[in-house]
Amino acid sequence: MRIGFIGLGRMGGNMVRRLLRDGHEIVAYNRTPEKTREIAGEGAEAAFSIQELVSKLSPPRTVWIMVPAGDATEAQITELMADLSPGDTIVDGGNTNFHDDVRRHASLATKGLRYVDAGVSGGIWGLANGFCLMVGGEREAVEPLEPIFRSLAPADGYLHTGGPGSGHYVKMIHNGIEYGMMQAYAEGFEILHASDYKLDLAAVADLWMHGSVVRSWLLELAGRAFRSNGPDLEHLQGWVADSGEGRWTVQEAIDRDVPAPVITISLLTRFRSRQEDSYGARVLAALRNEFGGHAVKSE
């Protein structure tokens, strides 16, 4: 297939490389032209404006957007709408809120444009291993693009999840689960690290990858991190960001009256990681000192 691709960051660039490797024709555009030139050197056709990208595609066109969710994606879709024609399709592969997908689908439909939301998981390893794709949208919009989805995904790694927004909805919950899994691994390895035993944490992680019920790709990556950074991870700062999907998962749980304590606490722990000195912790220390005379540390 021949498609346009906007956004050549760490994931987007590797997605284009995987598509090129499978024989697809890609017209590539990135806000910074250096990345466009780089991927053109690997076989893509370069475009240095949205208008140029659209002009190099024949109707019905498909343009995949792989830029940060929110304002950046909104601006890109608005710009595209001015140049696309009825029957063309926009695929949003970013970490978009599913409510935005539903709104955009309805808005684009009034102009005869199709909209597909693709939740993408795989990170920087997707080029070699494939990207897990959770795709939402009307069947008549999704089915013509299946050759693209199957090239990007490993075997059995693509699913048409349902109507507009469902792809990003499934990806949102996927990331909420990921938060909980990562937090459990982090707490477990911290206990191991604090123990009186001189444990080789990389070896423990590797051991658990063989026959253990807690084995996973995240655990494999933990072993890799201990080997490359050392067991103390002293070169890393314990500051953890969140992409927004954990927040949306917790909000959805609240809206649906679903108890999700593990995911919620995992999200809040990320917030705590960004505080150099928590005021709440100071209040706790002060209260313990007031009612029990417990020791406090002064600056």
N, C-alpha and C positions, 0 to 999 in steps of 0.2 A: 504494500500500500504506500501511498504518498500522503504525508501529513505535514502540517506545520507544527513547530514545537517552540514554545516561549518559556525561557527560564533554564539556564544551563549551569545551575549550582551543583552541589555535591551529588544530589540524587538525580536531578534533571539531566546533567551531562552524561551520567552513566546509563540512564534510561535511553538516551539517544544512541549511545554506543551499542547497547544491546540490540536496539532495533536495526541499526545499520548492519550489525553482524548477521542478522537474520534476513537481510536483503531488502528491507524497507527503504524508501526514499524519504529523507527528512529535510525540510526547509527549516533552518534553525535561526532563532533570534534571541539575543540577550541584551539587556540594557547596557552592559559594558561590552563594547565591540571586541575586546581582546578574547573573551570566551567564545564569541561567535567565530572568530578567525581560527581559534584552536580547534573547535569541533569541525570546521570546514576542512581543516587539514587532515581530518580522519574520515572524510567521506561525505559529510553533510553538505547541503547547499546553503550558503550564507545569505541572510537577509539582514539589513541594517536599519529597517524600520518596519512597523506593522503593515504599512501599505505595501511595501515591497514583498513581505512574506505572503500576504493574501494574493498579490498579483502573480506569484509563482505557483499557486495552487489552482487546479481546475475544479469547477463545481461538479458535484457537491463537495465542498471543502470540509476538512476536519482540522481543527487547531487545538492542540493540547497545551494547557497553561500549567506551569510548574513553578509558581512564585509564592512568596509568603502569603498566608491567609489574611483576610481582612482588607484593608485599604488597597494594598498592592494588587490583589486579585480583582477587586471591584473596579479599579481604574483600568486594568488590562481588559476586562470584559467590556467595559463601556467604550474603550477605544476600538476594540474589535467590531463591535456592533455597527459602527459607522461604515465598515468596509465589507462585511460579510453579506451574503444574500440568502433569501429563503431556501431552506433545505440544507444549509451548512450546519455543522455541529461544533460546539465548544465543549471540550473535556477539561474539567477542573481536577487536577491531581494533587492539589495542596491539602493542608489540614483545615478545611473549611467547616464552619458550623453548619450542621444539616438544615437549620432554619433558613440560612442564607441560600442554600441549594433550592429549597422549595420556592422561595421568593424569585430567585433568578430564573428558574425553569418557567414559571408563569409569565415573567416579564419577557423572556426571549421568545416564548411561544407566540406572543402577540405580533411578533415580527417574522414569524415563520422559521425561527432558528431553533435548533435542537440543543439540549443541554444534558451532559452526562457528568455525574460526580464519581470520581475514582479515588477511593481510599487506598493509599500505597504504603506498604511496609516492607522493609528490607535494608534501609539505611545504605551505608557506603558499601555493603557487601552484595547489593542487589545485582551488580554487573556480573559477578561470577555465579551467584546462587539463584538469581531470579528475584522478582518482586512479587510479594503477595498482593493481589488486587481484589478489592471489594468494590464492585461497580454498581451504581444506582442509576436509574433512568428508565424511560419507556423502552420497551423491547425493540421497537422499530429504530430507535436511535442507537441502542447498544449492539445489536446483532451484527450490523455491517462492520463494526470496529473490532470484532473478536479476533481477527488475525493479529492486530496490534496487541491486544491483551494477552493472547497466548504466546506471543514472542517475548513479552516482558516477564511473564510469570513462569515459574517452574511447573512441572507436571502437577496437575490438580491444584494449582495456586491461583486460579482465577474463578470468581463466582459473580454472576449477576444476582445481586442481593434483593432486588425489587425496584420499586418506583423511585421517583426523584428524591434525593436526600438519603436514601437507605444505605448507599455505599459509605458515605462519610459518617453516618450514624453507627454502622458496624465498626468502622475504624475508630471512632470516638470511644466506644466501649472497649475495643481491643487495647487502646492506649491506657484506659483506666485500669484494666487488668494488669497491664505491664507495670504501672506504678506500684501496685500491690506486690507483684512478684519481686521487683527490684528492691523494694523496702525490706521484704522478708530476707532476701539474700544478704542485704547490707547489715541487718541486725544480727543475723546468724554469724557472719564472718567477723563482725566486731566482737562478739562473745568469744569466738575462737581465738582472735588476736589478743584479747585481754586475759586469756587463761594462763595458768602456770606452766602449761606445756609449750614447748618450742615447736609449734606446728608449722609445717610447710603448707601454706594456704593454697598455693598453686597446685600442689600435689593432691590436697584434699578435694579441690574443685575438679581436677581431672579424675580422681577416684569416683566421685559421685556421678560422673558422666557415664559410668559403666554399670548398668543394671540398677541404679538407684531410682526411686520414685521421684526424686527432686531434680533429675537430670533435665536440662533444657539448653537451648542456644545461649540464653543469658548466663547460665552457669559456665558454659564454655568460654564466653567472653570474660567472665570474672577471672578464670584461670589465666587467660591471656593478659589481663590487666595486672595481676600479681607478678607474672613473669617479667613484664616489660617495665613496671614501675617500682617493683620491690614490695615486700609484704607490708611495709608501713605506709606506702603510698605518699611518702613525704613531699613529693614534688607536685602533688595535686591539692587544690583548695576545695574544701567541702561545701561548695556553693552550687546548688542544683536549681536549674531553671525548670519551667514547665511551659509547654507549647500552647496550653489553653484547653486541650481535650480532656485532661483530668478534671478541670473545673466544670466543663460542660457535662461530663459523666456524673459528677456529684450533683449538679443541679438537676439533671434528668432523673436521678434516683430520688431526689426530694420531690420533684414534680409528680413522680409516679408512685410515691409512698413505698419505695423499695429501700430497705435497710442496706447500706453499703459501707459499714464501718471501716473495713480494711482500706478500701480505695480512698475514703475520706481522710483517714489519718495519714495515709501515705502522701496525699496532696499537702496536708498541713505541715508535715515534716519537711517538705521541700521549702515551704515558706520559712520555717525556722532556720533552715540552712543558710538563709541570706542575711540573718541578723548576727552581726558581730558580737553584740552584747544585748541580750533580750531584756527589755524592761519588765516583761512578765516574770522572768526568772528572778529579777531583783525583788519584785513584790513577794514572790514565794519565800525567798531568803529572809526578807524582813519579817514576814509573818511568823516563820518558824522561830526566829529570834525573839519575837515579842511574846509568843505564848509558851515557848519551851526553853528559852535561853540557848537555843542551838547556835553553834559557832557560825559566824559570817566572815567573809573575806572582804576587806576594804581595799579600794584602789590606792 
